[in-house]
Each structure stands twice: as structure tokens, then as C-alpha cells.
Amino acid sequence: MQELIDEYLAEMLREEGRGEHVCSNCPRCFVGPAAFRCRDCRTHVLLCQQCIVAEHACNPLHRVLEWKDKFFQRCNLKSLGLRVQLGHEPGDTCHLPKRAFGDDFVILDLTGVHEVAVDFCGCERVQPHYVQLLRSRWYPATSTDPKTAATYSLLETFHILAAQSKVSGFEFYASLARLTENTGTRPPKDRYPAFMHMIRQWRNLKVLKRGGRGHSVAPASSTEPGECAVECPACPIPGKNLPPDWQDAPVSRSWMYRLFLAMDANFRLKRKKVSNDINDPSLNNGCSYFVEESAYKSHLTTHGHIPTEKHPQCNNHNAVKLANTKNDGHLAATGVGTVDCARHGMKRASSVGDLQKGERYVNMDYLLHRSLLHTPISSLTVSYDIACQYSINLRQRFETYGYGTVVMRSIRWAIPKFHIAAHRDLCQASYSLHYLPHCARVDGESVERAWALANPVASSTKEMGPGSRRDFLDDFFGALNWAKTTKLPEALLERIKEAVPQRNTHVDAFREYHAALPEEHTAIWQQAVEAWEADPTKPNPFLTVRKHVTEAAARVQLHEEDSRALRSGTAAILHEDFSSSTMISAGLDLEEQQRRLAHDLGRMHEYATDNSRSQVLERQNTLHRKIASWQDVQRLFMPAAAACRGRVADSPASHLPHRISLLLPSSAIQHVDVPTDLLRQEWVLREAQAHDALGNIRSRLEVRYHMYHVKDRFVRGQGPQTRMNKSIELLQNKLNLDAQRYRAAYDALCRLSPHLDKGTGQWGNNLQLLQDSDLRHLAETEDGEISEGRRTVSWIWRTTAISLNNGQLEGEDASANLQESLRVEWCKARARANRWTEECMLLEEEMRRVLAYHEHSAQEWDQRVGTKYTRPDYAEGADAYAHRQAFIRRAMKTFCEHVWRNVKLWVCLGDISSSDEVPPDDDAGLDAIAGL
């Protein structure tokens, strides 16, 4: 290409001149001067004014140039005398033409903004002006005295472009204006508001047309809620893609007729307080994905006072979400909630609605209610990132609303696989899609991937009125659903290509693992996991409980020892208020206060206010007095410590309250002899302190992980970002203090262990040196990335339990620990094998459903032929559209059959049912893979 640059450039410059068409007379009539050329015609021949007008009687929107003053200047066909007669074929004469109102008609086309001289027909064949425009494939901006229209090609192009490229109407119209005139000296007439009105009406008409409303005898205003939504062909829809006896299917197959739903909210799709529903009503009015607004508002008005419940068993996810909606008084909607198809990520009919203040239950309840009205299926699996809290009182709330949509339904709640890492251990074991039966390989995150596609339009929709925004998002979600429908052949094929080898691998791995374990143990585990799968209230075999004695419990234990010594008369009473153990406990409290004071001093900058300095100085003086009083008590139990205190405090800084060495037994032992009882007592407290600090560290890491996820996903704008960063900073400070507390305890244990004959093998496996790289969440790698396949778990999540036994802290019985680890791993291996097996079965069923849905849809269009219009021209058009839609559906079915033609053979390769040990139709279902 480089060697041809000059040649290409020369050709582009040649285009600016007349080329070989330099004759003075018109080559058509040989009379007029040849001065006009069309930019959009294939030929570049120059014609005279009369001939160029005649040539463009059928192309009035072509762009014409005039050779004048030695260069081509732009002109329009209207100025050259071309008039467009509507209501007649080109060349026919209208006996009573009527000029457009004001004779300044403007047409928007892909080639720019055009001024056109339009004549409407006024003779005996007269049709309304808007009809004459529509039959010319020009869409009018208004039905009364229209002065603006857009070509169908323009509206179709922008309709696709807005959904695919997320270009806004403003940017698109600005591009048209620049395409028309790019110097600013002769700007075209502004028709941007008219363009936005036309494209909005166009979208609504397309929704109704594709939904079959044009073939219905009832008017479009009687469209039912959600009737025009694009359905997911792979989801179970009774009467369309399920067998007639689906409700009577055996247990081994009935689980495949479950409906998988995913609930979530998006706080980027907010809307400012622009206009209202009276001035900007919705044209769709609930016929697609957004719920009907008046009923939704009535629900919120009646039940909006019900507070969002708070449950202590998990992290406070709602508090984090609601905190980011502060100072949003300028917003009419803080986001959008939805109930989607969890398997394929498609929006469901009447399942989307605006949120007014965070992700309140009253909003999400209504969306779930409306979504369930569109399915009679009673067996559901619903994933929601706060399912552990949301599901607790769901049935009671629906009873309060008077909704019966969850009555007689079996709903299994789950937490999406990415979000579950931010939950506590109990939630991770109880709501994991890895462990829940009959969930196949659903991850629950498809709704997040759909939000990722929708987020780019947020900058446009936040400035829209309420009706315009809902109609636009309805259309956008419909485009996403249709795009996913067209990609189902490839998507399902790719899934099953992955699923079959994974099934074979994990089934074989489980069989080997199962065979290597004692049968008496696996039988017990099998019974436990089956009981939990049938009834989630039963003990969860996947749950590993981290037990550790808290520092408070260790102190209670030592107090009990003191009580026994006093009763037996063996206690040495050196102080009326303190024993040796309470002295050490008080020393640990002072050590904690020193750490907090040092931390606060480190964060104080040199320009701190006098009030802040005064408060810190007061804390220093108070701490100094407390330490002095405590040292007086310490002298009674550790008299040698006072003698070496002067040698330890050898620098001026060591006299600061937070730098004073307390010389607890673990520190004093390096300088003087310390009684063994004191060493043992500090060991008890320090080991409990270390485990206590680790528990706090794990909890704070879970909260930090969740806060970072919420920040990346929801928080936008300088104010919310600053508030969230401040919250994360405060949490990080607490995490740092917990880490310092653990390191102090660990260092003390390292100094004490040689003097108490405690080798590192007894306690070093549970407690290890804490590095900064260890302070990471379960789902994070050492470099901070999130990778399930490559991550290594930090040791802080693998510490084993300790217990108090006769006053001593000891490790749990090794055999019990081993049994628990083997049980959990056996359950997980079984779950992996089951989930991949279920995935293969479910994918085959989904492929069958897609084929059945396309055939049913084609038959529906066949039945719409000849149902409404009596006039031949209208009837033929409606029938032709119905025939075309039926043809499209059958073509899609044929394509799916071709793409999936070898799937059954592929699934049979290595099928577990090929083994004589596993009956393929056993009522025990997928548990047969264990050979039990």
C-alpha cells in the first residue's frame, strides 16, 4: 500500500474535478450547459439542469453538485425545480396537487438532511397526508400537516446501530448534520426533536409488528403485559416447547423442567428528574420487559413503607448498596431491577422496573411477582446475590401484598458463583450453585453479563423522560434477546462440547475417589448429602466450621483456674484485685491501646487542628497513667522485670506511652527468669488472641472483597466514589490493626514455645508468619487477580480448629480432622460429577426445546394468515409478513438441526450409562454415578 499512496491520493483529487466529462453541452439533450453531477449516482457524467431534474424524479434525495467558479458546489434538487408528487407513481400527473405546509418539507436520510419540494395528492384518490408519506417509505414526524419525515432506511439503520453500537440519537443526528454541511456556514434546519419522536414511534411499531399485534382483531391498545417480549426458546415454556406430559415426568427427568431465574439490580441505569409520566408517557405501556408503571407505582405507594429486613447471619450487603445512593435527590430512578433467565441471560417479560432508593425488597418482590405470572412452572431455582437474606421472609411478604405467585411453588435459592465469595461460610455452603442439586452448570452471573452490554447506554438514558427511557430500554433488551436467540445454535454447541469431556473426567475422578474410601464412611456421607439435598434444613455436609477459642473465652478459663486455686488454698495472694492471669490480661489490653494510639499518631498530619492534637495528648496522658498503675501491680508478680526495665528503655522515644515496653512474660524471658505459670498463662491468652485476630481478618477480607466489587459495579461519580473510598480506607485501617495484633501474638508465641516445650509442630501448622501477601480473599491470587483455575488459597483460610481441654489449648483429634476433610472433599467431588452430568442432560433438553419452540412459533404465524384484514392490499401484506416470519422460524430450526446433527453421538462418547454398574433410568437419578 505504501508505494500506492500517491496514486490513491491523485485519484481522490481527480474526483474533485470534471474528469473526462469536460464537454460544454449536455450529453442527453445536447442543448443546455453540462454543469450538474450527482454524488450518489454511479455515473459521473455532467448534465444540464433540466436533464438532472428529470433523471432524479425517482431519486429526490440524491446529492447534486454544480460546476461553478472552477469547482463543484453543493446544491439541492429543490432549488433546481424538482417537485415530488405523492399519491401517484413517478411520471403520473395529479390533477389537484397540494404543496406541503409552508413548502419547506425536510427529509432525514442516511445521506443527510434534505430540503424537498413535496406535493400531496388532493384528487379523488386522496389519502391522508401521513398515509401518502408512509407509502413512499417516508415516516412523518406528525400526522397533522407534516413538514418533516425520515426515510425507512434511516430509521432501520439507526434502530440497529443504537442497539449494536450504543450510539445515541443526539450523536447520530449530529453526524447527519455534519454529513450535510460540515463548515458551519450553512447549517441545515434542526430536526433533532422530530427525529427523536419518529425513532421512538418506530421502535414501538416494530415491537407491535413483531409481536403479531398487527394480525390481532383486538386493537393495539389491548396488548397484554409482556405480550411483545422476545421469549427465550431454550427455557421451559409449557404449551410451546415442553412435552404434553411434562408434569407427570419421573424424578429422573422432571428436574430438567425447572425454571432457572436470576435477580439483580443495575445502579448505572439511573435517570435524572427529567419530565414526568404525564408529559412523557410510555408507548409500550408494559407490553415488553418493563412492568406497567401505574400498577407498579400503586404497589410501591401501598407497601413502600415496609422497611427492608436486616438479618445478622451474613454480611450487611444492603447497607453497602444503600450507602451508595446517598445524595441522589436529583435522581428519579437510582437504577433498574430485573428478573432474567439464568441459563441464557435473556430478559423475561414484565420483569424489569425502576428502583427509587437502592435495591429494596418491595421493588424486587414486585418484579419477581410479575415475572412468575408468566409461567405456570412450579419448580424454580432463583439466584440472587443476597438470596441468603432476601429469601428468609419472602412468603410472608407476598402474603402481605396479597400475591399468590409463590404459593404452591418450590423455590430453591442460590447465590451467583462470583458473588458468593463475599458471603460467610454458611452461605457459601448452603447457597452455592456448585453444591445445590439439579443446577447443572448454572453460574447465576448471566444477568451481570447482560448488564455489561447495557451499561454503555446509561449516559443517554439518564437524560431521558420516564416513558422515553422505558421504551428505549424495552427495545434494547428486545434486541439483546433476539441476538442471543440467533446465537443459541453456536452457544449450546460450544457448551456441550465442553461439558461431555468434563463430565467424563469428573465422573471418573469421583469413582476412583469413592472406591478408595471405606464403604462404611461413604455410606454415611451419602445419606447425609442426600438428606440435605432433599431438605436444606438438615445438616449441611459441605460446611466446614472454623472453631477457635476467643480471647474472652481464654480469660474465662484462666479466671476459673484462679477460682479453683483460691478454693483449694494454693493461690499466692499478692494483690487484692489482681491475680497473675488478670495482670497479664490487663497488660494485653494496654498493649492493644498502645497499638491503636500509635496507629492514630501515624495518621495525624502536621497541620492537624488544635482540637485533634488535644484529644491525642489526652489519650497519651491517660494511657501513661494506666501503664504506671499496671507496672506497680506487675512488680508484685514479676519483681525482676522492674530491675531490667531501665536497661530496655534506652532511648528517649521509649518513654512515649505507645513505645513503653510492658515486659510481659514473653518479652521479659529474654532478660530475666520468669515463673513457668506466668509463661503458660500468657501462652493461653496469646494463642487465643492469635486465632481471634485471624477470625477478624477473615471477616474484614470478606467485607473488603464485597465493597470492591460493589464499587466497580455500581459506584459512579466523584461523590459516591469518594464516600466508598473512605469506607474502604476505614476498613483497611481496621484490617491493618488486626494484622498487627496477630503478629504481636505470633511473635510472643515464638518466644514462649521453647520455654514451654511446645514445638512448632504442635501449633505452627495452625498459626504461621503473616505476610502482607497472605492478606487476601479466598477468590484472589497473590497478585490480586481473581482466577478459580490458578489461585492458591492463603493459609489464613486453612487453619484448623483448637479447643479448651482441661484448661489447655490443644489441636483437635487428627483423625476427626481427617474425616471431616475427606467428607467435604467426597461431597464436592460428587457434586462436580453430578453438575457436569446434569449439564449434559440439560443441554440436550434445551436443544430439543429450541427446535420445538421454533416450530411452534412458525405454526403461530401460519395461524395468523387471513385473520384480520378484508382489503386485498392490506390482507396480502399482512399474510406475506406472517409467511415470512414462519419461514424464518423454520429456517432457524433447520439450521439448529444441522449444527447439532452430531450432538447425540458426542454425548454418548464415554456416557456413564454405558457401564453395567449404572442403570440409566434408575429413580435414584444422578447418584448412580457412585455405583451405590
N, C-alpha and C positions, 0 to 999 in steps of 0.2 A: 504493500500500500504506500510505503514511504516514497517510492520512486514515481508514483502516480498522483501525488498530492497536487502538483502544479497543473496537471491535465484536468483533474477533477475541478479544481478551482477555476480554471479557464472556462469549463463548460457551465459552471454556475454563473459566471459573469456574462457569458454569451446569452444566457436566458434573460438577462436584463434588456437586451436589445431585440430588434425585429428578426434577427437571423437571416434566412434566405427570403423571407417574405417582405421584400422592400418595394414591391410594385405600388404605384400610386393609386390605381383604381381597384375597386372591389372585385375579386375573382368570381363572385357569384353573379352580380348584376352588371358588372363592367361599367358602372355609371358613377356611383358615389365614391368618395375617397376612402381608401382602406386604412382606417385609423383605430379599429377596436379589436381586441383579442380577449378570449375567455381563459381565465386561470384554471378552470375546472374541467374544461373540455379536453379531449385527447389531442385534438389538432391545435396548432398554434397559428393557423392562418389568420391574417388580418382581414376584417370585413368592414363594410360601411355601417352606418347607424341603423338603416332600415333592415339590412340583412342580419345584423347581430341580434336585433329585437325579434325578428321572425324565427331565427334559429333557436331562440330560448323561450318560445311560447310554452314548452313543456318543462323547462328548467329555469323558473323565475328566480331561483336562489343562487344561481351561479355568479361568480365574482368576475366582473368585466373591467378591463384596463383600456385606457385611451392613450394613444401615442400623441404626445403633446409636449412642445418645448424640448424635443430631443430625448424624452424619456417617457416611460409608461406611468400614467397617473390613474389612481383608482376612481371609478365612477360607479353608479348603480343603474340597473336596468330601468328603474322607475324614472330616473331623470332622462333616460333615452326614449321614453314613451311607452314602455311595456306595461300593459294592464292585465291583471289576472282575473279572468271571469270564472266565478264559482258557480256550481249548479249545472254546468254543461261540460261536455268533453272539450278539450282544446280544439279550436277551429270552428266550433259551433257558435252561432250568434244568439245572444239573449236579446229578446225584444224589449225588456224592461230592466236594464242593469241599474243597480243602486250602489253608489260608492260607499265604502266603509265610513263610519262616523269620523268626521274630521279629515278623511283621506290621508291619514298618517299611520297606516297599519304597519306594525312591526312584527317580524317573524324571527324567532330564535332557531338557529340551525347549527349543525356541527361546524359549518364554515364561518359562523359569526352571527352578528346581529344585522338583520336586513330590513331596510325600508322598502315596502312593496305596495304598489297601487292595486288594491283589491276592489273588485266589483261583485256584489252579491246578486243572485238571481231574484228578480221580482215578478217574473211572468207566471203563467198558470201552473207551472211545475214547482212553484215556490216551496221551499223548505225553510225552517228556521235557520238563522244565520249560523248558529253553532253546529247544526247538522251539516250544512254545506261545508264548513271548515273541517269537521271530522271526516267527511267522505273524501276530502283532499289529503287526509292524513296529517292535518294541522290541528293541534289541540288548542282550543280557545281558552284564554285566561278568564273569561266570564261568559255567561250565556246571554247577557243583555248588552247590545251594541258593542261587540268585541272589537278591540283595537290592537290586541296582542295575541299571538299564537306561538306554539312551539311545534316543531316537526316531531313526528313519532320517532324518527331515528335519533333525534337529540334526547328525548325522554328515555328511550330504551337504553341508549349508551350511558347516560348519567345514572340510570337506575342500577345497571350492572356495576358501573365504576364506583359508585358510592358504597356498595356492599363489598366489593372486592378490594378496592384501594383505599376506602375510607375517606375519599376526598369530600370536602364539604361543599354545600351548594354555593356558598359565597366564593370560594376559590375557583370552582368550576365556572361560575358566571364571569368572574374577573378574567379568567383565561379566554372566554368567548369575546369579551370586550377588547382585550389586547389583540386577539386574533383579527378583530375587525379594524381597529385603529390603535397603533402602538406608539404614537408620538405625543398624544395628549392634546393635539391642536384641534382635532375634530372628533371629540368623544361621541360614541353612539348614545342613543337615548337609553336611559336607565330603565330596564325592565326586570331588575332583580326581584322585587316583591312579587311581581306577576309570575316570574319563573318558579319561585318557591311555592306559590299557590298551585300552579299547574303540576309540579312534580309530586306534591302531596296528594292531589286528587288522582293522579296517575297511579301512584302506589296503591291507593285504596281500591281503585277499579281493577287493578291486576290481582289483588288479593281476592276480590269477589269473583272475578272471572275464573281464576284457577281453582277456587273452591266450589265451582259449579253453581254459584248463585244465579248466574245468568240463564241457567236452564231450569230454575225452580219457578213454579207458578206463583209462589208467595213473593212479595216484594223484597228487595234487598234489606229494607229496614227491619224485617222479621228474622234476620240471621241469628242463629242461636250462638251463645257464648262458646268460643273456641272452635266453631264450625269450620273456619277457613284456615286453621293451623295445618302446617305440613307435619304429618304424623311420622313417627319412627317405624319403618317397615319391619325392623327386627325385634321390636318389643312385642310382648303378647297382647293382642287386641281381639277379644272374643268376638266372633261373628265375621272376622276378616282374615285372620291368619292362624287361628287355633282350630284343632280338630273338633268336631261336634261333641265328642265325649270327653273333652279335656278335664271336666270337673270330676269325672269318675276314674281318672288315670291312677294306676298303682303308685305306691310311695316311691318306687324306683324311678318314676318319670314325672310325677306331679310337681316335684321341686323345680323342674325346668319351666313351669308355667308361672313362676313367681315374677313379680314386677319389681325391678330394681330402680329406686329413685335416689336422687341426690339433692340435698337442700343447701343453699348457700346465699350469701349476700355480696354485693359489689359496691363499695363505697366510692369508687371513681365515677360511676354513672350518676352523679348528683345533678341537681337542677336548681338554678337560681330562682328567686322570686320574680319571675317574668310572666306577665299576663295572668289569666285565670281560666277556669273551665267554662265560664260563660262566654268570654271573648274568644277563647281558643279551644273549642270542644274537639273531642276525638271523632274522626270519621269512622274508624274501625269499631269503636264503642264495644270493645271486649270480644270481638269475633275471632281474634287470633290468640296471642300469647298473654297480653296484659289483661288482667281482670277488669270487669266492668266497674268504672270508677264510682258511680253513685252507690252501688251496693257495698263496695269496699269502704267508702267513707262512712257509710251508715254503721258498718261493723266497728270501725275504729271509734266512732262517736259513742257508741253504746258500751264498748268494752275497753276503750283505750285507757281507762283509769286503772285497770288491773295491773299491778306492778310486776315487773319481770322477777321471777323467783331467783333466789340465791341458795345454792347448795354447797356445803363445805367439803364434800368428798372429792372435789377436783379443783384444779387451778381456776382462778377467777377470770375466765375468758371474757365474760360480758363486761367486766369493769374495764378491761383493756380496750374493747371495741367502743364502748360508750364514751370513754375518755377522749377519743379522737373526734368526737362530734361536738366538742365544746366550741363556743363562739361561732356557731353556724346559723346564727339568726337570719342571715341573708339568704339562706337556702330554703327552698320549698320542699325539696327531697334530698336527703343525705345519701341516698344510694338506691339500689334495686335489690329486691329479694326474688328468689326463683326456686322452683322445684323442677328438676331436669330428669331426663332418662340417664341413669348412672352407667349403663353399659356402653352407650354410644354417644353420649354427650349432646343429645338433642333437646331443644326446648319443648315443653309439654303445653298443651292447650290450656288457656286460662290459669297459668301457673306463675305469672310474673306480676310484681306490684312494686310501687314506690315505698320507700322507707322514710319515716319522718324524723326519727331520733334513734339512731343505732339500729341494732338487729333485735328488736323487741319480739317477744314471743307472740304477742297479739297480732302482729303483722304476719309472721311466718306461719302461725296457725291457720289464718285465713287462706293463705296461698296453698298450704297443704290440703285444706278442705276443698278448695275449688279444683285442685288437681285430681283428688280422689273421686270427685263427682264424675269424671270422665272415664272411669274404669270400674267394672264390676269385680275385678280380681280381688280376692280377699287375703291372699298371701303375699306379703310385701317385705322387702329389705330396703331400709331407708338409711342412707349415710348422711351425716351432718357433723360438722367439726365440733359442735358442742352437744352431741347426742347424749352424752352421759348426764347432762343436766336437763336438756330440753325435754327428754322423753319421760322424766320421772312422773310428772303430773299431767301428761298430755290428755289422757282420757277424762280427767276431772275438768280440765279447761274446756274441752269440747262439750262436755255436758253443760257447763256454764253458758256457753254460746248457744246451745240448742242444736248443735250439729251432730248428726248421727253417722258421719262418714267413717269413723274409726271403730264404731260398734261392729262386732262380729268379724273384725279383721284381725289377722295375725301379723303383727308388725315386729320384725327383728331389726333393732337399731345397731348402727355401726358408725365408726369414725373413720374418715378417709385415711389412707395409709401414710400420706405425708404429714397430715396434721396430728396423727396420734402420738407422735414423738413428744409433743408438747403437753401430754397428759400424764397423770400419775400412773403408777404401776398397775393398780387395779383396773383402771380404764383401758390400759394397753392390753391387758389380758382378757377383758370382758367384751370389748367392742372392736377388736381387731378383725379386719376382713381376711387376714391370714388364717384365723382360727375358727371363725363362725362357719357352721355347716351350710352347704349348698350355696356358697357365694362365688364359686368358681374363682376367676382371677380378677374380679371387680376391684378397682383401686379406689373408687369414690371420688377421684380427682378430675373426672371428665368435666365437671362444671367449672373447675378452675381453668382448664384449657379453653373452654368456651369464653370465659371472661377475658382471657388474654387476647382473643380475637376481637372482642367488643370494646376493649379499653381505648383503642385509638379514636373511636367516635365520641368519646366523652367530652373532648374540647368543643365539639359542635353542639351536642345535645344539652349541655348545661346552660346554653343561652336560649334554648327554645321555650316556647309556651308549653303548657301541660299536654294539650291534645296533639300538637305537632310532634313533641318528643315521643309520646307513646306510639303514635302511628309510625314514626321513623324506626323506632326500635322493634316494633312488630314486624316491619318489612325486613329489617336487618336480620332478626332472628329467623324469619322465614327463609331468607337467602342462605343462612348458615345451615339450616336443617336440610334444605334441598341439596346443597353442596355435599353434605355428609351422606345423603341418600345416594347420590350418584357415585360416591366413593366406597360404598359398602362392599361391592364385589372385591375390590382390592384389599380393603381393610380387613374383612373377615378372613380372606385367604391368607394374608400375612399372619394373622393371629393363629390360625390353625397350623400353619407351617411351623410356627414356634412352639405351639402347645404340645403337639404329638411327641417330639423328642424330649421335651421337658417332662411330660407325663411318664414316659418310659424310664427316664433317668431317676426320677424321684420315687416311682413305684418300686423299681429295683433296689434303690438305696434303702427304702423303708423295709422291704422284705429281708434284706441282709441284716439290717439293724435289729429287726424284730426277732429273727432266728437266733441271733447271738445273745439274747437276753433270756433269763429264766422265765419259763411259762407261767409260773405262779405269780410273778410280778406283773407281767404284761396283761394277764387276765384281769388283775385288779385295776390296772391303769385303763384298760379297755372299758371296763364297767364304769369307771369314774368319768371318762371323757364322753361316753355315750349318755350318761345321766345328765351331764352339764349341757350337752347339745340339745337334749330334749327339754330341759328345764334350766334356764340360765340362773335360777336362784340356787341351784345346787353348787357345792364347792367347785371352784374353777381349777382344773388340773394344770392350766398353763401359768398360773400365778405363782411367782416366787416371792415370798415375803422376806424382806430385809429386816431382820430383827437386830437391834442393838440396845444396850443399856444406856440410858441417857445419863448425863452428869448428875441430874437431880436424883435419879434412882440410885446412883452410886453413893451419893451423900446420905440418902436414907439408910442404905445398907451400913455405912460406917457409923451413923448415929445409933443403929440397933446394936452394933458391936460395943459402942460406948455404954449403952444401957445395960448390956449383959455383964460388962466388966464392973460397973458400979454395983449391980445387984450381988455379984459374987465377991466384991471387996478387993478385987485385984487391980483396980484402976488407981493410978497415981494422980491425985488431985492437986494440980499446980496452980489452977486459976478457977475461980468460982463460976465464970461464964464460959470458959473455953476448955475444950479437950484438944488433944493433939490433932485429931481429924478436922475439927471445926477451925482450928488455927490454919491448917493447910487450905481448907476450903475458902476461908477468908482471904488468904494470900492469892489464890487463883482468881477471886473476884477483883482484887486490887490489880492484878496483872492484866485482866481484861479492861479495866478502866484506864490503865496506862496505854494500852494499845489504841483505844478509842481517842484518848487525848492526843497521842502522837499523830494519829491519822488526821484529826481536825486541825492541829497545828500545821501539818504539812499542806493542807488545802487552803490555809489562810494566806492571802496575798499581802503584799507590803502596803497596799492602800486600803486595808480593811478599816471599817468605821470604828470610832472610839467605843461605841456600844458593843460591837463584836469583840474587840480586844478586852473590854472589861469583863464580859462573860467568860472568856477563856481564862483570864487571870484568876477569876473567882473559882473556876473549876480546878486550876492548878493548886491554889491555896488549900482548897477543901481536900484534894487528893493528898497533898503533902501532910496535912494533919492526920488523915486516916492512916497513912503509911507509918507515921511516927507512933501512933497509938498501937498499931498492929505489931510493930517491932518490939514494943515493950512486952507484949504477950509472947512473941517469938523467943525472947531471951529466956523465958521460963522453960521452954521445951527444947531449945537449941542454944544453950549458952555459948557454945563455941562459935556460933555464927556471928555473934556480936564482935568477937575478937578479930575476925578476919574481914569485917565489913570495911574497915578503913583501908585495907590493902586493895580491896576490889574497887572502891571509889577513888580512883587515882587521877581523875580529870575533872575540870570544872563542870563540864556538861553532865557528869554523872550525878550531880546534886539536883538536877531538874527533876520534878516529880515523876515525869514519864520515863526518866532514864535511871532512876534509883534501882539498884539491884536488890530484889527482895530476898535473895538467898534462900529460896525454897530448898527442900532436901535434895532435889535433883541437881541444883546448882552448887549447894554447899558441899556436897560429897566430893567435889573436885579439890576442896581446900582443907576440910576437916572431917572427922569421923561423925557419922550421923546414925542414930539408932535405926535398927532394921525395921521396927514397927512404923516409923515415920516414912521410910522409903516405900514400904508396902502400901501404906495409906495413900501416898501420892501416886503410886502406880495405878491403884484402883481408880482414882479420880482422873488421872491423865488419860488412861485408856478409854474411859467413858467420854471424856472431853473430846478425844480424837474422833470417836465414832459419832458423837453429837455434831461436831463440826462438819464431818463428811455428809451427814444427813441434810444439814442446812445447805451445803454446797450443791448437792444434787437437786434439791428443791429450787434453789435460785437459778441453776443452769436450765432447768425446765422452763421457768418463767422467762428467762432471758431469751431462750430459743423462740418461745412463742411471741415475745414482744418484737423481736427482729422480723419474724415472719409477718406479723400484723403491720409493722412499719413499711416493709417492702410492698405489701399487697394493698393496703388501704390508705396510708397516710400521704397526703399531698398538700402542698402549700407550706409557706415558711412558718406560720404559726403552729399548725399541728406537728410539723417536723421538729420544731424547737421543743415543744412540750414532750413529745415522745423521746427525743434525745436526752432530755433532762431526766425523765423517768428511768431510761436505761442507764444513765450515769449514776443515779442514786442506787439502783440495783447492783451495779458493778462495784460500787464502794462497799456495799454490804458483803458482796462475794469476796472481795479482797480481804476484808476483816475476818471472815470465816476461814479463808486460806491461811492467814497469819495465825489464827487461833489453832488450827490443826498443826501447822509447822512447829509452833511452840510446844504443843503436846507431844508431837513425834520426837522432837529433839530431847525432851525430858525423858521419854521412854527409852531412847537410845542410851542416855547416860545412866538410867536406873537399871536396865536389864542385866549388866554384868554383875552388879552387886546383889541381885535377887535370883541369880542363876536362871534367868529366863533367856534362852537362846532365841535368835531371830526366827528359827523355825517354828516356835510356838506362837509368835504374834506377828512376825514380819511378813507373812503371807497375806494377812488381813490389812495391815497398815504399812504403807510404803512411803518413800520420799515423794512429796508432792511437787511436781514440776509445773511451770506455767502451762506447758503443752497438755497437761492432764486435765486442765480445767475446761473441758469441752463436753458438749451434749452427746448423748448416745448416737444421734444421727450424723454427727460431724466427724470428719477426719482430722488428723493433726494439723493440716494446713487450713482448716476452717471450711473445707468443701463438704458437700453432702453427697455421699455415694454409698448406696446399700451394698454394692458389689465389692468395693475396695476398702471400706472403712475398717479400722480396728477400734475396739471399744476401750476407752480409758479404764485403768484399773479401779478407779473410784466407783464404778458401777458393778464390779465383780467381788467386792468384799463380802466375806461370809459372816454369818451371824456369831454373836458372842452372848453368853448368858451368865447370870449370877448363880453360883453353885456353892452353897455353904460359905458364903462370904467371899468367894473367889471368882474372878472373871476368867472363864475358860472357853476354848473353842468348842463348838457343838461336836457331837459324835461324828467321826469321819464317815462311818457307814451311813448314817442318816443323811448327811450332806450328799454323799454319792448317790443314794437312792433318789433324792429329790432332783438332782441334776439329770440322772438317767430318765426319770419320769417325764420331766419337762421336755427333754430332747426327743424322747419317744413320741410324745404328743405332737410336737412341732413337726417331726418327720412324717408322722401320719397325716397331719393337716396339709403339709406340702403335697404329698401324694394325692390326697383327696381333692385338693383345689385344682391341681392340673388335670386330674381325671374328669372332674366336673366341667372344667373349661372345654375340654374336647367334646364332651357330650352336649354342652350348651351351645357351642359354636355350630355344631351340626343342626341342632334345633333352630337356631337363629337363621341359618341359611334356608332351611325349609320354610320358615315364616316369611322371609323376604320374598321368596318365589310365590307363596300363597297370597301375600299382600298385593304384589304387582298384578296378579291375575284377578283378584277381587276388585282392585281399583279399575282395571280395564273393563270389567263387567259393569261396574257402576257407570262408567262413561257410556258404555253401549246402551244402558237403560235410559240415559238422558236424551237419546236421539228422538226427535219428534215429540218432545214433551211440552212445549210452550208456545212457540210462535206459529201463526197461521199464514202470515205474509210469506210468499215463497222466498224472497231475497233474504229476509231475516232468518227464516227456518233453515235455509241452506247453509248460511254462515254458522248458525249455532250447531247444526248437525256436523258440519265439517270440523269444527273445533272439537266436538265430542269424539269424532272418529280419530282425529289426530292425537288426542290425549290417550285414547285407548291403544292406538298404535305405539305410542311412546312407552306406555307401561309394559306392553307385551315385548317390545324390543329390549327393554331393560331386563325383563325376566329371561329372555333368550340369552342375553349377554351374561347374566349371572350363571345360568346353566352351563354356558361354555367355559367360563372362568373356573367354576367349581366342579368340572366334569370328573376330575381325578381325586376329589376330596375323600370319598368313601374308601378308596384303595389306600390312600395315605394314612387315614385314621386306623385302618386295620393293621398296618405295619406295627408289630410289637404290641398289639392290643392285649391288655391284661386278661380279657375274656378268652383268649386263645389257650390259656392254661387250664388244665383239668381241675386245678385246685380252686378256681374262682368261678362259680356259677354266674353267668351273665345276667340273669333275671332274678337273682336272689333278692328277697324282700329286705334283706339286711343292707342292701344298697352298696354304697362305696366302701363300707368297712370290709367287704370281702377281699379287698386287696391285701389284707393282712393274712389271708388264709385261715381266718378264725370263724 
